[in-house]
Amino acid sequence: MKPAAFDYIRVDSADEAVALLADYGDDASIMAGGQSLMPMLNMRLSQPRVVIDISRAQDLSAVRMQSGALEVSAAATQVAVEQRPQLADEVPLLAQTFPYLGHFQTRNRGTVCGSIAHADPSAELPLCLSALDGEVVLNSSVRRRTVRARDFFLGPLSTTREPTELIVAARFPAAQPGTRYGFAEVSRRHGDFAMVALAAAVSSRQMVLAVGGVADRPHVQLWPRLAGAELREALHQLASEIGARDDQHASAAYRCHLVCRLGQRLIEDLQR
């Protein structure tokens, strides 16, 4: 299929984009890398009156450490973050996640904030942001606000972003001393949607396990350090309560099985 007719406006700054969103609201779609938006346009799942292209907005291209977090601006590509030389020290969970994220060609065009805005339940970047308790920064013509990841994702392709708001950055908290991070997923082929994806952080006192691809949004579980039978029991309880679903990729039962087996392996590796 081909997209329905729309107007195209390329902006040079965040302020221009925000002003256009104030005028068009629900009738506008933001495009940065286009890896999520273009298929939706072609299938007519999205039919905006205007597409606002922010890909060349210089004030939205930064990737920088700021106030204890890696701040990734809205037009920064995934590969710009992936190839950051110090990423493995700054946010090791992100460094471990990028090899699972689509393919080099899509990472070269797709943006970090675009994936977060799209809010696919199987996407890796929303999962990482949730596991790290990161933040999303939004601007509109009347206010600027910061929303924690746990409050930002509402369901499949649904977030708390208002139609007049622009996601200007995502903030991934920097690694904490003494904490180990890990990522794992299962998909039919490399680069496919994850049937189950897990992001974990284990410190001397507690563990965080974030689960993607199972429920309608990332699910984050906080435990004290567990091992052996206690860990297996906690994972079984989590898998039974998380709301797994059947689809064309996997059954709910198989997803629950993966949460238990993959979760145990991942956490035990981080505890060694």
C-alpha positions as CSV (number, residue, x, y, z in Angstrom):
1,M,0.0,0.0,0.0
2,K,0.9,3.6,-0.3
3,P,0.3,6.3,2.4
4,A,-2.6,8.7,2.3
5,A,-1.7,12.2,1.2
6,F,0.0,14.4,3.8
7,D,2.0,17.6,4.0
8,Y,5.7,17.3,4.9
9,I,7.6,19.9,6.9
10,R,11.3,19.6,7.8
11,V,12.3,21.8,10.8
12,D,15.6,23.0,11.9
13,S,14.9,23.2,15.7
14,A,12.9,21.8,18.5
15,D,11.1,25.1,18.9
16,E,9.8,24.9,15.3
17,A,8.5,21.4,15.8
18,V,6.8,22.4,19.1
19,A,5.1,25.4,17.4
20,L,3.8,23.1,14.6
21,L,2.5,20.6,17.2
22,A,0.6,23.4,18.9
23,D,-1.1,24.2,15.6
24,Y,-1.8,20.6,14.4
25,G,-2.0,18.5,17.5
26,D,-3.5,15.0,16.7
27,D,-3.2,15.7,13.0
28,A,0.6,15.7,13.1
29,S,3.2,12.9,13.3
30,I,6.8,13.4,14.2
31,M,9.4,11.7,12.1
32,A,13.1,11.3,13.0
33,G,14.5,8.1,11.6
34,G,11.1,6.9,10.2
35,Q,11.8,3.2,11.0
36,S,8.5,2.9,12.8
37,L,6.4,5.7,11.2
38,M,7.0,4.9,7.5
39,P,5.6,1.3,7.7
40,M,2.5,2.7,9.6
41,L,2.0,5.3,6.9
42,N,2.3,2.8,4.1
43,M,-0.2,0.5,5.8
44,R,-2.4,3.5,6.6
45,L,-2.4,2.7,10.2
46,S,-1.4,6.3,10.7
47,Q,-2.9,9.1,8.5
48,P,-1.7,12.4,9.7
49,R,-2.3,15.7,7.9
50,V,1.3,16.7,8.3
51,V,4.6,14.9,9.0
52,I,7.1,17.0,10.9
53,D,10.7,15.8,10.2
54,I,13.1,16.6,13.0
55,S,16.0,14.6,11.7
56,R,18.1,17.7,10.9
57,A,17.3,19.7,14.0
58,Q,20.8,20.4,15.4
59,D,19.5,21.1,18.9
60,L,18.0,17.6,19.0
61,S,21.1,15.6,17.9
62,A,23.2,15.6,21.2
63,V,24.3,12.5,23.1
64,R,25.9,13.5,26.4
65,M,26.4,12.6,30.0
66,Q,24.4,15.1,32.2
67,S,23.5,15.0,35.9
68,G,24.3,11.3,36.2
69,A,22.5,10.1,33.2
70,L,23.2,9.6,29.5
71,E,20.9,12.0,27.8
72,V,20.0,11.1,24.2
73,S,18.2,13.8,22.2
74,A,15.3,13.1,19.9
75,A,17.1,13.1,16.6
76,A,20.2,11.1,17.7
77,T,20.4,7.8,15.9
78,Q,20.7,4.5,17.6
79,V,24.1,3.9,16.0
80,A,25.4,7.2,17.3
81,V,24.8,5.9,20.8
82,E,25.9,2.4,20.0
83,Q,29.3,3.6,18.7
84,R,29.9,6.0,21.6
85,P,33.4,4.8,22.8
86,Q,32.6,5.0,26.5
87,L,29.1,3.6,26.4
88,A,30.1,0.3,28.0
89,D,31.3,2.1,31.1
90,E,28.6,4.8,31.2
91,V,25.5,2.6,30.6
92,P,26.6,-1.0,30.2
93,L,23.0,-2.3,29.8
94,L,22.6,-0.2,26.6
95,A,25.9,-1.5,25.3
96,Q,24.8,-5.1,25.8
97,T,21.4,-4.4,24.2
98,F,22.3,-2.8,20.9
99,P,23.5,-6.0,19.2
100,Y,19.9,-7.4,19.6
101,L,18.3,-4.3,18.3
102,G,17.1,-4.8,14.7
103,H,20.0,-4.7,12.1
104,F,22.8,-2.2,11.5
105,Q,20.8,-0.7,8.6
106,T,17.8,0.1,10.8
107,R,20.0,1.3,13.7
108,N,21.8,3.6,11.3
109,R,18.5,5.5,10.6
110,G,16.3,4.7,13.6
111,T,16.5,6.9,16.7
112,V,16.5,6.0,20.4
113,C,13.7,8.4,21.2
114,G,11.7,7.2,18.2
115,S,11.7,3.6,19.6
116,I,10.6,4.9,23.0
117,A,7.9,7.0,21.5
118,H,6.6,4.1,19.4
119,A,6.3,2.0,22.6
120,D,6.2,-1.5,21.1
121,P,5.9,-4.0,23.9
122,S,8.7,-6.1,22.3
123,A,11.1,-3.2,21.8
124,E,14.4,-3.4,23.6
125,L,15.0,0.4,24.2
126,P,11.8,1.0,26.2
127,L,12.7,-2.1,28.2
128,C,16.2,-0.8,29.0
129,L,14.8,2.6,29.9
130,S,12.3,1.0,32.3
131,A,14.9,-1.3,33.9
132,L,17.1,1.6,34.7
133,D,14.2,3.8,35.9
134,G,15.1,6.4,33.3
135,E,13.2,9.4,32.2
136,V,11.5,11.0,29.1
137,V,11.7,14.7,28.6
138,L,8.8,16.4,26.8
139,N,8.3,19.9,25.5
140,S,5.2,21.7,24.4
141,S,4.5,25.4,23.7
142,V,3.3,25.8,27.3
143,R,5.4,23.6,29.5
144,R,8.4,21.3,29.8
145,R,8.0,18.1,31.9
146,T,9.9,15.0,32.8
147,V,8.2,11.6,33.1
148,R,9.7,8.5,34.6
149,A,9.7,5.5,32.4
150,R,7.4,3.6,34.8
151,D,4.7,6.2,34.2
152,F,5.4,6.9,30.5
153,F,4.4,3.6,28.9
154,L,0.7,2.9,29.1
155,G,0.2,-0.1,26.7
156,P,0.9,-1.2,23.2
157,L,1.9,1.9,21.1
158,S,0.5,4.0,23.9
159,T,2.3,6.6,26.1
160,T,1.5,9.6,28.2
161,R,2.8,12.0,25.6
162,E,0.1,14.6,24.7
163,P,-0.5,15.4,21.0
164,T,1.1,18.9,21.4
165,E,4.2,17.5,23.1
166,L,7.6,16.6,21.5
167,I,9.8,14.1,23.1
168,V,13.1,16.0,23.2
169,A,15.3,13.5,25.1
170,A,15.5,10.2,27.0
171,R,17.7,9.9,30.0
172,F,19.4,6.6,30.9
173,P,20.9,6.6,34.4
174,A,24.6,5.9,34.5
175,A,25.9,2.6,35.9
176,Q,26.1,2.4,39.7
177,P,29.3,1.1,41.4
178,G,29.0,-2.5,42.4
179,T,26.0,-3.2,40.2
180,R,26.2,-5.7,37.3
181,Y,24.0,-5.4,34.2
182,G,22.8,-8.0,31.7
183,F,20.4,-8.4,28.7
184,A,19.1,-11.4,27.0
185,E,16.3,-12.2,24.5
186,V,14.8,-14.9,22.4
187,S,13.4,-14.3,18.9
188,R,12.8,-16.4,15.8
189,R,15.7,-14.8,14.0
190,H,18.3,-12.3,14.9
191,G,16.7,-8.8,14.5
192,D,13.1,-10.1,14.8
193,F,10.7,-9.0,17.4
194,A,11.5,-10.5,20.8
195,M,9.3,-13.2,22.1
196,V,10.8,-12.5,25.5
197,A,13.4,-9.9,26.3
198,L,15.0,-9.5,29.8
199,A,17.1,-6.7,31.2
200,A,18.6,-7.1,34.7
201,A,20.6,-5.2,37.2
202,V,22.1,-7.0,40.3
203,S,23.8,-5.3,43.2
204,S,25.0,-6.6,46.6
205,R,21.5,-6.0,48.1
206,Q,18.9,-6.2,45.4
207,M,18.0,-7.3,41.9
208,V,15.9,-5.6,39.2
209,L,14.5,-7.7,36.4
210,A,12.6,-6.0,33.5
211,V,10.5,-8.2,31.1
212,G,9.5,-7.2,27.6
213,G,7.6,-9.0,24.8
214,V,5.2,-10.6,27.3
215,A,2.8,-8.1,28.7
216,D,1.4,-5.0,26.9
217,R,4.3,-2.8,28.2
218,P,7.6,-3.4,30.0
219,H,7.2,-5.0,33.4
220,V,9.8,-4.2,36.1
221,Q,10.3,-6.4,39.2
222,L,12.4,-5.5,42.2
223,W,13.6,-8.2,44.6
224,P,16.2,-8.6,47.3
225,R,19.1,-10.8,46.2
226,L,17.7,-14.3,45.6
227,A,19.3,-17.6,44.6
228,G,18.5,-21.2,44.1
229,A,15.0,-22.3,44.9
230,E,14.0,-18.8,46.1
231,L,15.0,-17.4,42.7
232,R,13.1,-20.1,40.8
233,E,10.0,-19.6,42.9
234,A,10.1,-15.8,42.4
235,L,10.5,-16.2,38.6
236,H,7.6,-18.7,38.4
237,Q,5.4,-16.3,40.4
238,L,6.4,-13.4,38.2
239,A,5.7,-15.4,35.0
240,S,2.3,-16.4,36.2
241,E,1.3,-12.8,37.1
242,I,2.7,-10.8,34.3
243,G,-0.1,-11.3,31.8
244,A,1.5,-13.3,29.0
245,R,-0.5,-13.6,25.7
246,D,-0.7,-15.9,22.7
247,D,0.2,-14.5,19.3
248,Q,1.6,-15.6,16.0
249,H,5.1,-15.7,17.4
250,A,4.7,-17.7,20.6
251,S,2.1,-19.1,23.1
252,A,1.6,-17.5,26.5
253,A,2.9,-20.8,28.1
254,Y,6.1,-20.7,26.1
255,R,6.7,-17.0,27.0
256,C,6.3,-17.9,30.7
257,H,8.7,-20.8,30.3
258,L,11.3,-18.4,28.8
259,V,10.9,-15.8,31.5
260,C,11.7,-18.5,34.1
261,R,14.6,-20.2,32.3
262,L,16.2,-17.1,30.7
263,G,15.7,-15.1,33.8
264,Q,17.3,-17.7,36.0
265,R,20.3,-18.0,33.7
266,L,20.7,-14.2,33.4
267,I,20.5,-13.5,37.1
268,E,22.8,-16.3,38.1
269,D,25.4,-15.1,35.6
270,L,25.3,-11.7,37.1
271,Q,25.7,-13.1,40.6
272,R,28.9,-15.0,39.8
